């Protein structure tokens, strides 16, 4: 999940359109909107506990690792080599040297 209530509205709308039909309804209840010089700021939050209960009862599925561990495949590790030509290597080295020079100036 993301950090602010306003950021999860689209996920709620996709997964459960019957829960909230309009962002305005959701926003007024859970984002504590504030008027700013650039319009309405929806980045706040309010009624967090209520939103958690709503999400937990209607959207979220939460399982412990111990409950699903037997369903997970074993770890696979592999090394993947990617071809790279000399011109690309030269460009990378040039950029790295510029970064090092810039760092020394700081």
C-alpha positions, 0 to 999 in steps of 0.5 A, spaced: 500 500 500 502 507 499 503 512 504 497 517 503 489 515 503 488 519 496 493 514 493 489 508 494 483 511 492 484 508 485 486 501 487 479 501 491 475 504 485 478 498 481 477 493 486 471 495 489 467 500 485 461 499 490 465 501 496 466 509 493 463 511 487 466 518 487 473 521 490 470 527 493 466 522 498 472 518 499 477 525 500 472 529 504 472 523 509 479 520 509 484 525 506 482 532 511 482 536 505 485 543 505 484 549 501 491 552 498 493 557 493 493 552 488 487 548 489 485 543 494 490 539 497 488 532 498 495 529 501 492 529 508 489 524 512 483 523 517 479 517 520 485 512 519 482 507 524 475 507 520 479 506 513 483 501 516 477 497 518 474 498 511 479 496 507 481 490 512 473 488 511 472 489 504 479 489 500 485 486 504 487 479 504 493 478 509 496 472 511 502 470 515 508 467 511 508 461 515 501 460 512 503 460 505 510 458 506 509 451 503 505 454 497 511 458 495 517 455 490 524 454 492 529 460 491 532 460 484 538 464 483 542 465 476 547 469 473 545 473 467 550 475 463 548 481 458 552 483 452 555 490 452 559 493 446 566 497 447 562 503 445 557 502 451 563 501 456 567 507 454 560 511 455 559 508 462 567 509 464 566 517 461 560 518 465 563 515 472 569 519 471 565 525 470 561 523 477 567 522 481 570 529 478 564 532 480 564 529 487 571 531 489 569 538 487 563 538 493 
